[in-house]
């Protein structure tokens, strides 16, 4: 591609295009980040509305993570992964362990 004008003018024009693209990409990246943050805010807001409705209308009780006894929970669910793998095997699925490993390792 042959640009019209002198070499310094062509270089200036190419630098202008390069920096315009760079600035545009930066603006697009920033806008994308802000959109993600806003989407998370909206989703969390609707999560709270759903939780409140379930508590008030359906009698659901939520336990916040800070209030949980994590060790007791781990103790209570110990062995569920083995049961799940065996259940899958009994139904003819031989890759149950691979599936469990995806989530536990």
C-alpha positions in Angstrom: 0.0 0.0 0.0 1.5 3.3 -1.0 0.5 6.2 1.2 0.3 9.7 -0.3 2.7 12.4 1.0 6.2 12.5 2.3 7.8 9.8 4.4 7.5 11.8 7.7 3.8 12.4 6.9 3.3 8.7 6.2 5.0 7.7 9.4 2.9 10.2 11.4 -0.2 8.8 9.7 0.8 5.3 10.6 1.6 6.2 14.2 -1.8 7.9 14.4 -3.5 4.8 13.2 -1.5 2.6 15.6 -2.3 4.7 18.6 -5.9 5.2 17.6 -6.3 1.4 17.5 -4.4 1.0 20.9 -6.6 3.7 22.5 -9.7 2.1 21.0 -8.8 -1.3 22.3 -8.1 0.2 25.7 -11.5 1.8 25.7 -13.2 -1.4 24.6 -11.4 -3.3 27.4 -12.4 -0.8 30.0 -16.0 -0.8 28.8 -16.0 -4.6 28.9 -14.7 -4.7 32.4 -17.3 -2.2 33.6 -20.1 -4.2 31.9 -18.9 -7.4 33.7 -18.8 -5.6 37.0 -22.3 -4.2 36.4 -23.7 -7.6 35.4 -22.2 -9.1 38.6 -23.9 -6.3 40.6 -27.2 -7.0 39.0 -26.9 -10.7 39.5 -26.1 -10.4 43.1 -28.9 -8.0 43.6 -31.4 -10.4 42.1 -29.8 -13.2 44.2 -30.7 -11.3 47.4 -34.3 -10.7 46.1 -34.7 -14.4 45.4 -33.3 -15.4 48.8 -35.6 -13.0 50.6 -38.6 -14.3 48.7 -37.7 -17.9 49.4 -37.3 -17.1 53.1 -40.5 -15.1 53.5 -42.8 -17.1 51.2 -41.3 -20.6 51.1 -39.8 -21.0 54.6 -36.3 -21.6 53.3 -33.5 -21.0 55.8 -30.1 -19.9 54.5 -26.9 -20.3 56.4 -24.2 -17.8 55.6 -20.7 -19.1 55.0 -19.4 -17.2 58.0 -21.9 -19.0 60.2 -21.1 -22.5 58.9 -19.1 -25.2 60.6 -17.2 -26.3 57.5 -15.5 -29.2 59.2 -18.8 -30.7 60.3 -20.1 -30.3 56.7 -17.0 -32.0 55.3 -17.5 -34.8 57.8 -21.2 -35.2 56.9 -20.5 -35.5 53.1 -17.5 -37.7 53.4 -17.9 -40.6 51.1 -20.5 -39.1 48.8 -18.1 -39.0 46.0 -17.4 -42.8 46.3 -21.2 -43.4 46.5 -21.7 -41.3 43.4 -19.1 -43.1 41.4 -20.5 -46.5 42.4 -24.0 -45.4 41.5 -22.9 -44.3 38.1 -21.0 -47.6 37.5 -24.2 -49.5 38.5 -26.0 -47.6 35.8 -23.4 -48.5 33.2 -21.2 -45.4 33.3 -17.6 -46.3 33.6 -16.2 -42.7 33.6 -17.8 -41.6 36.9 -14.4 -41.3 38.7 -13.2 -39.1 35.9 -16.2 -36.8 36.4 -15.6 -36.6 40.2 -11.9 -36.0 39.7 -12.8 -32.9 37.6 -14.4 -31.3 40.6 -12.2 -32.5 43.4 -8.7 -32.3 42.1 
